[in-house]
Amino acid sequence: MTTKRFLTTLARRPPMRRSKNLHWNRTPTNTSDNHSVHEAHMSTLPKDTATATSHIDILPDSVAESEPVKNVSDQELLLINRFDNKNSDKFPSTEAMKQRRTKLFLKEFASITRRPLKSRKRELTTLDLEEFEAAEEQKKKIKLRSVQAVNKIRTLYFKTAITNNTDVRERKLFSEAFEKELQNLLKMQVFDTSISIPRNQVPANRIIPLQTIFTVKRDGTHKARIVCRGDKQTEATYSNYHTDLLQIDTLKLFLMIANNRKMWIQTLDINHAFLYADLREEIYVPLPHDRRFVTPLKKALYGLKQSPKEWNEHLKKFLNSIDLDDSRHTPGIFRNHDYSIMIAVYVDDCVIAAKSQELLDEFGSTLRNRFELKIIGKMNQGILRTDVLGMDLDYNIDEGKISLSLQSYIESIENDWLDKISHIKTTSIPHVSSYEHNIKNIDSMDTKTRSKKINELQKINGVINYIRSRCRYDIEFAANKLARSVNFPADNVFYMADKLMNYIFQTKSEKIVFTRETTDNPAITLLSDASLGTEHDMKSRMGIMLWYGENLYKVISRASSAVRNSSTEAELDAIYEGSKEAYYLKKILEEMNLQKDPTVISITDSKPSIQYLKNNYNSNRRDRFLDLKLAKLEERIRADDLLIYKIAGTDNIADVLTKPVSCEDFKKLRSSMQNKLTPKDILTITDPGEFHSPSSSISTIS
């Protein structure tokens, strides 16, 4: 931090410009005021240094001839000396460097004092110096944090990354990344720079500006990506851009199938995926080197609304041409007729599975002949450790076991949260004991404060929801309760969020485990529970756990769609919603020709619900929509398409998803995630439910 920077900042004047008619006087200025300032400062310097720089030789005639500059105040001179002395350790103590330091100071100080006093706003104070130094220290800390943030993803724009970047090394890396991206676009024939059309010769609504986004990845790699400003698109440049993507639940089913069939697995990325797809619409973009001209856009460049759809259709057409088909209910999964090869695709991330390593290599070569690939994870001696869609994937083909966790991701964000949650004690459960909202404290907030706190809660909820949606079934209840509380930014809600984050960091290695099935016809088992009127709007909360065979496939905790009048209605609603998920999974299995008519089993702790479904009891007090749901359940039960069983309330694991529970009860959910507690274990403690004996369903699973 230089003296000039400090003085010019606090003097609050625009930088001085040199006039064309200005000539520089190389003789000492005779202005007494300037001499007094010069002599006052020279008295603080070593004698030999003062002799070497005995005059100020940079003042223009125009300044010398103007009205005399008044003396700089003693307070300002004191601040200058104090500031200068604080930074003296930055200069070596050699004689030559002392002289250089003195010359630099005199030159910089003269740049402030050579203007009339009327151009200066006010005298400098001690407070000014302290505030300025504090601001500079804060800037240093921010810069230091950005350098040390290895696990963060930094996103910058052209002006910050290159034009105004003072870090020479980083500017060079970003420049190289930008040049590489531009050459790649030309190589992929995204546009042809030899075609240049004046902007006024094409419709303005078909010109979409480009923007370059620079990114520093977690591993320190500097990347540049040239994208279209999709927010500037008009309806003339796109039509229907909806497309279905691979769902996380479908990916889990893909991994279960691959494990059950003892398949070899590999993960890879398709580089520049969107750029392989042709663009149908007439769109123009500015030329990178001359924005007065535009050129036609030929490929589905990143940022366009229709780019994901065009890429998905392009990839689907290619995979279909090599006899790999998908289905309506499993977008993103392609397989051949005998399931010797499968591939799951999410945009440009791919997981491929094959019956042997040779088939896997052969299929990889087929993809490589068409696309530019990057292998991410490859099996070594029957073991695969890689990352897929942000999750850590471990697969052992000999043991028949797959695990998914988020340990790497959680560790990458841990340092950002440690200070915020330091006041939270170590806990073995993610939820709090009470979820009541303090409405009085919220109503007393002003609009600005409340909006700011809601925004902060929404950011925290976004991180938690990402973790929940991947593979952390254990936070399903707590995360959903927090999501319903973001509009109530009271202190207890922030405590709720902090405790949940603390639990996540304490259990960052938590994972879900899929084991290989021992039967060719696994059953679909659902366990449901409900709590009446426990939400702030008096709705009920339902909890659903869904297994495919012995593996926990899906966990749901959510509020009911409407207020229920009794606990029986709430339980029946939960059974119906769970059966809907079960029959959707059944439809997927049948559509993929994996299993014909798998058994669906429902387990509940509500005896009145079972009696209602058995006796076909009708009541005018219920609403029509609930009656329609129950009629569907009765129809499936009468057709022996749905088997229903009764379990004791104390043994119902789904209770964890409806209300706060003890640590011991919560452990049951974590055990089921690790495949230590399976439907086979649960069915051995159920009652027949006056429909079927549990022994028949156990034989189906085992």
C-alpha positions in Angstrom: 0.0 0.0 0.0 1.8 3.2 -1.2 1.6 6.8 0.2 0.2 8.0 -3.1 -2.7 5.5 -2.9 -3.6 6.6 0.6 -3.4 10.3 -0.1 -5.2 10.2 -3.4 -8.0 8.1 -2.1 -8.7 10.4 0.9 -8.2 13.6 -1.0 -11.2 12.5 -3.1 -10.3 14.1 -6.4 -10.2 12.7 -9.9 -6.8 11.7 -11.3 -4.8 14.6 -12.8 -4.5 14.7 -16.6 -1.5 16.3 -18.4 -2.4 19.0 -20.8 -1.0 19.1 -24.3 0.3 22.7 -23.7 1.8 21.8 -20.4 5.6 21.8 -20.2 7.6 20.6 -17.3 9.9 22.8 -15.3 13.2 21.1 -14.5 14.3 23.8 -12.0 13.4 23.9 -8.3 10.1 25.6 -7.6 10.4 28.8 -5.5 7.0 28.5 -3.9 7.6 29.0 -0.2 4.7 26.7 0.8 6.1 23.8 -1.2 9.5 24.4 0.3 8.1 24.3 3.8 6.5 21.0 3.2 9.6 19.7 1.5 11.9 20.8 4.3 9.5 19.5 7.0 9.6 16.0 5.4 13.4 16.2 4.7 14.0 16.7 8.4 12.7 13.2 9.1 15.1 11.6 6.6 18.8 10.6 6.9 21.1 13.5 6.0 22.8 11.7 3.1 19.4 10.8 1.6 18.1 14.3 2.0 21.1 15.7 0.1 20.6 13.3 -2.7 17.0 14.6 -3.2 17.1 18.2 -2.4 14.4 19.5 -4.6 11.1 18.6 -6.2 11.6 18.7 -10.0 8.2 17.6 -11.3 5.9 20.6 -10.8 4.5 22.2 -14.0 4.7 25.9 -14.7 0.9 26.2 -14.6 0.9 25.1 -11.0 3.8 27.4 -10.1 2.1 30.4 -11.6 -1.3 29.7 -9.9 -2.2 31.0 -6.5 0.2 29.8 -3.7 -0.6 26.4 -2.2 -1.2 26.7 1.5 0.9 24.7 3.9 -0.1 21.1 4.5 -1.5 20.9 8.0 0.7 19.5 10.8 -1.9 16.7 11.3 -1.6 15.6 7.7 2.2 15.7 7.8 2.1 13.6 11.0 -0.1 11.1 9.2 2.2 11.0 6.2 5.2 10.3 8.4 3.4 7.7 10.4 2.1 5.9 7.3 5.5 6.0 5.7 7.3 4.6 8.7 4.8 1.7 9.0 5.8 0.6 5.5 9.6 1.2 5.8 10.2 -2.5 6.4 9.2 -3.2 2.7 12.4 -1.5 1.5 16.0 -2.9 2.0 18.3 -0.8 4.2 20.9 -0.2 1.5 21.8 3.4 0.7 20.7 3.2 -2.9 17.3 1.9 -1.9 16.9 4.6 0.7 17.4 7.2 -2.0 15.0 5.5 -4.3 12.4 5.4 -1.6 12.8 9.1 -0.8 12.5 10.0 -4.5 9.3 8.0 -4.9 7.8 9.6 -1.8 8.6 13.1 -2.9 7.2 12.5 -6.4 4.0 11.0 -5.0 3.6 13.7 -2.3 4.1 16.4 -4.9 1.3 14.9 -7.0 -1.1 15.8 -4.1 0.3 19.2 -3.1 0.7 20.7 -6.6 -3.0 21.4 -6.9 -4.7 24.4 -5.3 -6.3 23.8 -1.9 -9.8 24.5 -3.3 -9.6 21.2 -5.2 -9.2 19.3 -2.0 -12.3 18.4 0.0 -11.1 18.3 3.5 -8.0 17.7 5.7 -7.0 14.2 6.6 -7.7 12.9 10.1 -6.5 10.0 12.2 -9.8 8.3 11.6 -9.3 8.4 7.9 -6.1 6.6 8.1 -7.5 3.9 10.4 -10.5 3.4 8.2 -8.3 3.2 5.1 -5.9 0.7 6.6 -8.8 -1.4 7.9 -10.3 -1.5 4.4 -7.0 -2.5 2.9 -6.5 -5.3 5.4 -10.0 -6.6 4.6 -9.1 -6.6 0.9 -6.0 -8.6 1.7 -8.0 -11.1 3.7 -10.5 -11.6 0.8 -7.7 -12.0 -1.7 -5.9 -14.5 0.6 -9.1 -16.5 1.1 -9.7 -16.7 -2.7 -6.1 -18.0 -3.2 -6.4 -20.6 -0.4 -9.9 -21.8 -1.5 -8.7 -24.9 -3.3 -12.0 -26.7 -2.8 -14.2 -23.8 -4.1 -15.3 -23.1 -7.6 -14.7 -19.5 -8.6 -16.6 -18.0 -11.4 -15.5 -14.8 -13.1 -16.2 -12.7 -16.2 -13.9 -11.4 -18.8 -13.3 -8.0 -17.2 -12.3 -9.5 -13.9 -10.5 -12.5 -15.2 -8.3 -10.8 -17.8 -8.8 -7.1 -18.4 -8.5 -5.9 -14.8 -6.7 -8.9 -13.4 -3.4 -7.7 -11.6 -2.3 -11.3 -11.0 0.0 -11.9 -14.0 0.1 -15.7 -13.6 -3.7 -16.0 -13.3 -4.3 -13.6 -16.2 -2.0 -15.8 -18.4 -3.8 -19.0 -17.4 -7.2 -17.4 -18.1 -6.0 -16.0 -21.5 -4.7 -19.5 -22.5 -8.0 -21.0 -21.4 -10.0 -18.4 -23.5 -7.8 -19.0 -26.6 -8.3 -22.8 -26.2 -12.1 -22.4 -25.9 -12.2 -20.2 -29.0 -10.1 -22.6 -31.0 -12.3 -25.5 -29.9 -15.5 -23.7 -31.1 -13.9 -23.2 -34.5 -12.8 -26.8 -34.6 -16.4 -28.0 -33.8 -17.7 -25.6 -36.5 -20.0 -23.8 -34.0 -19.6 -20.7 -36.2 -17.5 -19.6 -39.1 -15.5 -16.4 -38.5 -14.9 -16.0 -42.2 -18.7 -15.2 -42.6 -19.3 -11.7 -41.4 -22.6 -10.0 -41.8 -23.2 -6.4 -40.7 -25.6 -6.3 -37.7 -28.1 -4.1 -39.4 -28.7 -6.7 -42.2 -30.2 -9.4 -39.9 -33.3 -9.2 -37.6 -32.3 -7.8 -34.2 -34.4 -10.4 -32.4 -32.3 -13.2 -33.8 -28.9 -11.8 -32.6 -27.9 -13.3 -29.2 -24.9 -11.8 -27.4 -22.0 -14.1 -26.3 -20.5 -14.1 -22.8 -17.3 -15.7 -21.6 -17.4 -17.3 -18.1 -14.1 -18.1 -16.5 -13.9 -20.8 -13.8 -11.3 -22.0 -11.3 -12.2 -25.6 -10.5 -11.7 -27.4 -7.2 -8.5 -28.9 -8.5 -7.1 -25.5 -9.5 -7.8 -25.9 -13.2 -8.5 -22.6 -15.1 -11.3 -23.0 -17.6 -13.1 -20.6 -20.0 -16.4 -21.2 -21.6 -18.0 -19.0 -24.3 -21.8 -19.2 -23.9 -24.9 -17.6 -25.4 -27.0 -15.2 -23.3 -30.1 -17.4 -23.1 -31.8 -14.7 -21.0 -31.7 -12.5 -24.1 -33.4 -15.0 -26.3 -36.8 -14.1 -27.9 -39.5 -16.6 -29.0 -38.3 -16.2 -32.6 -35.1 -18.2 -31.6 -36.6 -21.2 -30.0 -39.7 -23.4 -29.8 -40.3 -26.3 -27.5 -37.2 -26.8 -25.4 -38.4 -29.2 -22.7 -36.4 -32.4 -22.3 -36.4 -35.3 -19.8 -33.2 -35.9 -17.9 -31.8 -38.8 -15.9 -33.3 -38.8 -12.3 -31.1 -39.7 -9.3 -33.6 -42.5 -8.3 -33.3 -44.0 -11.8 -29.5 -43.9 -11.6 -29.7 -45.9 -8.3 -31.9 -48.4 -10.0 -29.4 -48.6 -12.8 -26.6 -49.4 -10.3 -28.8 -52.0 -8.6 -29.4 -53.8 -11.9 -25.7 -53.6 -12.8 -24.8 -55.1 -9.5 -27.4 -57.8 -9.6 -26.1 -58.9 -13.1 -22.4 -58.7 -12.0 -21.6 -56.1 -14.7 -18.4 -54.1 -15.1 -18.8 -50.4 -14.6 -17.0 -47.3 -15.9 -17.6 -43.6 -15.7 -16.7 -41.0 -18.3 -17.4 -37.4 -19.6 -18.2 -36.4 -23.1 -16.2 -33.2 -23.8 -18.2 -30.3 -25.3 -21.3 -32.4 -25.5 -23.8 -29.7 -26.7 -21.5 -28.7 -29.6 -22.1 -32.0 -31.3 -25.8 -31.2 -31.8 -26.9 -29.1 -34.9 -29.1 -26.0 -34.3 -32.4 -25.9 -36.2 -33.3 -22.2 -35.6 -31.8 -19.2 -37.4 -29.6 -17.5 -34.8 -26.7 -15.1 -35.1 -23.9 -14.2 -32.7 -21.4 -11.4 -32.7 -18.0 -12.2 -34.1 -15.5 -12.5 -31.2 -13.0 -10.1 -32.7 -15.4 -7.5 -34.1 -18.9 -7.1 -32.6 -20.0 -4.8 -35.4 -20.5 -8.0 -37.4 -22.4 -11.2 -36.8 -22.1 -14.8 -38.0 -24.7 -17.6 -38.2 -24.6 -20.0 -35.2 -24.6 -23.6 -36.4 -24.3 -25.7 -33.2 -26.2 -25.8 -29.9 -23.9 -23.6 -28.0 -24.1 -23.6 -24.2 -26.6 -21.1 -22.8 -29.3 -21.5 -25.4 -32.6 -22.7 -24.1 -32.9 -25.5 -26.6 -29.3 -26.8 -26.3 -30.0 -29.6 -23.7 -32.9 -30.8 -25.9 -30.9 -30.8 -29.1 -28.1 -32.7 -27.4 -30.3 -35.3 -25.9 -32.0 -36.0 -29.2 -28.7 -36.1 -31.0 -27.3 -38.6 -28.4 -30.5 -40.7 -28.4 -30.4 -41.0 -32.2 -26.8 -42.2 -32.1 -27.4 -44.8 -29.3 -30.5 -46.0 -31.0 -28.5 -46.6 -34.2 -26.2 -49.0 -32.3 -29.2 -50.9 -30.9 -29.4 -49.3 -27.5 -33.0 -48.3 -26.5 -34.5 -46.3 -23.7 -38.0 -46.2 -22.3 -40.6 -43.6 -21.6 -40.3 -43.8 -17.8 -36.5 -44.0 -17.6 -35.1 -41.1 -19.6 -31.3 -41.2 -19.7 -30.9 -45.0 -19.5 -30.2 -47.0 -22.6 -29.6 -50.8 -22.9 -29.5 -53.5 -25.6 -32.0 -56.4 -25.7 -30.1 -58.8 -23.5 -28.7 -56.2 -21.1 -25.1 -57.1 -21.9 -24.5 -53.3 -22.3 -26.2 -50.4 -20.5 -25.5 -46.7 -20.3 -26.9 -44.0 -18.0 -26.4 -40.4 -19.3 -27.0 -37.1 -17.5 -26.1 -34.3 -20.0 -22.4 -35.1 -20.5 -21.8 -37.4 -17.5 -22.0 -41.1 -18.4 -22.0 -44.4 -16.5 -21.5 -47.5 -18.7 -21.9 -51.1 -17.6 -21.2 -54.3 -19.5 -21.1 -58.1 -18.9 -17.4 -58.2 -19.3 -14.3 -56.0 -19.4 -13.9 -56.8 -23.1 -17.4 -55.6 -23.9 -16.9 -52.5 -21.8 -13.7 -51.6 -23.7 -15.4 -52.3 -27.0 -18.3 -50.1 -26.2 -16.0 -47.4 -25.0 -14.1 -47.5 -28.3 -17.5 -47.1 -30.2 -18.3 -44.0 -28.2 -14.7 -42.6 -28.6 -15.0 -42.9 -32.4 -18.0 -40.6 -32.3 -17.3 -38.3 -29.4 -14.3 -36.9 -27.6 -14.3 -38.7 -24.2 -12.5 -38.3 -20.8 -12.4 -41.5 -18.7 -13.2 -40.6 -15.0 -13.4 -43.9 -13.2 -12.1 -47.3 -14.4 -12.3 -50.6 -12.5 -9.1 -52.0 -11.2 -9.0 -55.7 -10.1 -12.8 -55.7 -9.8 -13.0 -52.5 -7.7 -14.3 -49.1 -8.8 -13.9 -45.9 -6.8 -15.0 -42.8 -8.6 -17.5 -39.9 -8.5 -20.8 -39.8 -10.3 -23.1 -36.7 -10.3 -21.3 -35.4 -7.2 -21.6 -38.7 -5.3 -18.7 -40.9 -4.3 -19.3 -44.3 -5.8 -17.6 -47.5 -4.5 -18.3 -50.8 -6.3 -16.8 -54.3 -5.6 -17.9 -56.8 -8.2 -16.8 -59.8 -6.2 -18.5 -58.8 -3.0 -21.6 -57.6 -4.9 -21.8 -54.3 -3.0 -22.2 -50.7 -4.1 -22.1 -47.7 -1.9 -23.0 -44.0 -2.5 -21.9 -41.2 -0.2 -21.2 -37.4 -0.3 -18.1 -37.3 1.8 -15.9 -35.5 -0.8 -18.5 -32.8 -1.4 -19.2 -32.3 2.3 -15.5 -32.0 3.0 -15.1 -29.4 0.2 -17.6 -27.1 1.9 -16.8 -27.8 5.5 -14.4 -24.9 6.1 -17.1 -22.4 5.0 -19.4 -23.5 7.8 -17.2 -24.3 10.8 -17.3 -20.8 12.2 -21.1 -20.5 11.6 -22.0 -23.7 13.5 -19.3 -23.6 16.2 -22.0 -22.9 18.8 -23.8 -26.1 18.1 -23.0 -29.1 20.3 -22.1 -32.5 18.7 -25.3 -34.4 17.9 -26.3 -37.8 16.6 -29.6 -36.7 15.3 -30.3 -34.0 12.6 -33.7 -32.7 13.9 -34.7 -30.5 16.9 -37.2 -31.5 19.5 -39.8 -28.8 18.6 -40.7 -27.2 15.3 -43.0 -24.4 16.5 -42.6 -21.0 14.9 -42.3 -17.8 17.0 -44.7 -15.7 14.9 -44.4 -12.6 17.3 -40.7 -12.2 16.6 -41.2 -12.5 12.9 -44.0 -10.0 12.8 -41.9 -7.4 14.6 -39.2 -7.5 11.9 -39.0 -4.8 9.3 -39.4 -5.8 5.7 -35.8 -5.4 4.7 -34.4 -7.4 7.7 -36.9 -10.2 7.1 -36.2 -10.4 3.4 -32.4 -10.6 4.1 -32.9 -13.4 6.6 -35.2 -15.3 4.3 -32.6 -15.1 1.6 -29.9 -16.4 3.9 -32.1 -19.3 4.9 -32.9 -20.1 1.3 -29.2 -20.4 0.6 -28.6 -22.8 3.5 -31.7 -24.8 2.4 -30.3 -25.0 -1.1 -27.1 -26.7 0.1 -29.0 -29.0 2.4 -31.6 -30.0 -0.3 -28.8 -30.9 -2.7 -27.3 -33.2 -0.1 -30.7 -34.7 0.8 -31.6 -35.3 -2.8 -28.5 -37.3 -3.7 -28.2 -40.1 -1.1 -28.6 -38.8 2.4 -31.9 -40.4 3.4 -31.2 -39.8 7.1 -31.8 -36.0 6.8 -35.0 -36.3 4.8 -37.3 -35.3 7.6 -35.2 -32.5 9.0 -34.4 -31.1 5.6 -38.1 -31.1 4.6 -39.1 -29.4 7.8 -36.5 -26.7 7.3 -37.7 -26.2 3.7 -41.2 -25.5 5.0 -39.8 -23.0 7.5 -37.6 -20.7 5.3 -40.3 -18.0 5.3 -40.3 -17.9 9.1 -36.7 -16.5 9.8 -36.8 -16.7 13.6 -33.8 -17.6 15.7 -35.0 -21.1 16.3 -35.2 -21.7 12.5 -31.6 -20.6 12.1 -30.7 -22.9 15.0 -32.6 -25.7 13.2 -30.5 -25.1 10.0 -27.2 -24.9 12.0 -27.9 -28.1 13.9 -28.7 -29.9 10.6 -25.4 -28.7 9.0 -23.5 -29.7 12.1 -25.0 -33.2 11.9 -24.1 -33.5 8.2 -20.4 -32.6 9.0 -20.4 -35.0 11.9 -21.7 -37.9 9.7 -20.0 -36.9 6.4 -19.0 -40.5 5.7 -22.7 -41.7 5.9 -23.7 -43.8 2.9 -26.3 -46.0 1.4 -25.4 -49.5 0.5 -26.8 -51.8 -2.3 -26.2 -55.5 -2.1 -26.6 -58.2 -4.8 -30.0 -59.9 -4.7 -30.3 -63.6 -4.0 -33.5 -64.1 -5.9 -34.5 -63.5 -9.5 -37.9 -62.0 -8.6 -37.4 -59.3 -5.9 -40.5 -57.8 -4.3 -41.3 -54.1 -3.9 -41.9 -53.2 -0.3 -43.2 -50.0 1.2 -43.4 -48.9 4.8 -45.6 -45.9 5.7 -46.6 -43.8 8.6 -48.3 -40.5 9.3 -48.7 -37.9 12.1 -51.9 -35.9 12.2 -51.9 -32.1 12.2 -48.2 -31.7 13.1 -47.4 -29.0 10.5 -47.7 -25.2 11.2 -50.7 -25.1 8.8 -52.3 -28.1 10.5 -51.6 -30.5 7.6 -50.4 -34.0 8.4 -46.9 -35.3 7.7 -46.4 -38.7 5.9 -43.3 -40.8 5.9 -42.6 -43.5 3.2 -39.8 -46.0 2.8 -39.6 -48.0 -0.5 -37.4 -51.0 -1.0 -36.6 -52.9 -4.2 -35.7 -56.3 -3.0 -33.4 -55.9 0.0 -32.1 -52.4 -1.1 -33.6 -49.1 0.1 -34.6 -47.4 -3.1 -36.4 -44.2 -2.0 -37.3 -42.3 1.2 -40.0 -39.6 1.4 -41.0 -37.2 4.1 -43.6 -34.5 3.2 -46.7 -32.7 4.3 -50.1 -34.0 3.1 -51.8 -32.2 0.2 -54.8 -31.3 2.4 -55.8 -31.1 6.0 -57.0 -34.5 7.3 -59.8 -34.9 9.9 -58.4 -38.0 11.6 -55.3 -40.1 12.1 -56.9 -42.9 10.0 -57.4 -40.5 7.1 -53.7 -39.4 7.4 -52.5 -43.0 7.5 -54.6 -44.0 4.5 -53.3 -41.0 2.6 -49.7 -42.1 3.4 -50.5 -45.7 2.2 -51.9 -44.4 -1.1 -48.9 -42.1 -1.8 -46.5 -44.9 -1.0 -48.4 -47.3 -3.2 -48.2 -44.8 -6.0 -44.4 -44.7 -5.8 -44.3 -48.5 -5.6 -46.5 -49.0 -8.7 -44.4 -46.4 -10.6 -41.3 -48.5 -9.9 -43.3 -51.7 -10.9 -44.1 -50.0 -14.2 -40.5 -49.2 -14.8 -39.4 -52.8 -14.2 -42.0 -54.1 -16.5 -41.3 -51.6 -19.2 -37.6 -52.4 -19.1 -38.4 -56.2 -19.3 -36.5 -56.7 -16.1 -39.3 -58.3 -14.1 -42.8 -59.4 -14.9 -45.5 -58.5 -12.3 -43.3 -58.0 -9.2 -45.1 -58.4 -5.9 -46.0 -55.1 -4.1 -46.2 -55.2 -0.2 -47.5 -52.4 2.0 -46.8 -52.3 5.7 -48.5 -49.9 8.1 -49.0 -49.6 11.9 -52.6 -48.4 11.5 -55.1 -51.1 12.3 -58.2 -48.9 11.6 -56.8 -48.3 8.1 -56.6 -52.0 7.4 -60.1 -52.5 8.7 -61.4 -49.7 6.5 -59.8 -51.2 3.4 -61.2 -54.6 4.3 -64.8 -53.6 5.1 -65.1 -51.0 2.3 -66.5 -48.5 4.7 -67.9 -45.3 3.2 -68.5 -42.0 4.9 -70.0 -38.7 3.7 -67.6 -36.8 5.9 -64.6 -37.5 3.8 -63.7 -35.5 0.7 -64.2 -36.9 -2.8 -60.5 -36.8 -3.7 -59.6 -39.0 -0.7 -62.4 -41.4 -1.5 -61.0 -41.8 -5.0 -57.6 -42.7 -3.6 -59.1 -45.2 -1.2 -61.2 -46.8 -4.0 -58.0 -47.4 -6.0 -56.4 -49.1 -3.0 -59.4 -51.3 -2.4 -59.4 -52.3 -6.0 -55.8 -53.4 -5.9 -56.2 -55.3 -2.6 -59.3 -57.2 -3.9 -57.3 -58.2 -7.0 -54.4 -59.5 -4.8 -52.2 -57.0 -6.5 -51.3 -55.3 -3.2 -50.5 -57.2 0.0 -51.0 -55.2 3.2 -49.6 -56.0 6.7 -49.8 -54.6 10.2 -46.7 -53.7 12.2 -46.5 -52.4 15.8 -46.0 -48.7 16.1 -42.8 -49.1 18.1 -41.3 -51.2 15.2 -42.3 -48.8 12.4 -39.1 -47.2 11.1 -41.1 -44.8 9.0 -42.0 -43.0 12.2 -38.6 -41.3 12.0 -39.9 -39.5 8.9 -43.0 -38.0 10.6 -41.8 -36.5 13.9 -38.7 -36.0 16.1 -37.6 -39.3 17.7 -35.0 -40.5 20.1 -31.4 -41.4 19.1 -32.1 -45.1 19.4 -35.1 -45.0 17.1 -33.2 -42.9 14.6 -30.4 -45.5 14.4 -32.9 -47.9 12.8 -33.1 -45.6 9.7 -29.3 -45.4 9.4 -29.2 -49.3 9.7 -31.7 -49.6 6.9 -29.5 -47.3 4.7 -26.5 -49.6 5.3 -28.6 -52.6 4.4 -28.4 -54.0 7.9 -32.2 -53.8 8.4 -34.1 -55.1 5.4 -37.8 -55.9 4.5 -37.1 -59.5 5.3 -36.3 -58.5 8.9 -39.3 -56.2 9.1 -41.8 -58.8 7.7 -40.9 -61.3 10.4 -42.4 -59.0 13.1 -45.6 -58.1 11.2 -49.1 -59.3 11.8 -51.1 -60.9 9.0 -53.4 -57.9 8.7 -56.3 -60.2 8.1 -55.4 -60.4 4.4 -52.3 -62.5 4.0 -49.8 -64.3 6.2 -46.3 -62.9 6.4 -44.7 -66.2 5.5 -45.9 -66.0 1.9 -44.3 -62.6 1.3 -41.1 -63.6 3.0 -40.7 -66.5 0.6 -41.2 -64.0 -2.3 -38.3 -61.9 -1.1 -36.0 -64.7 0.0 
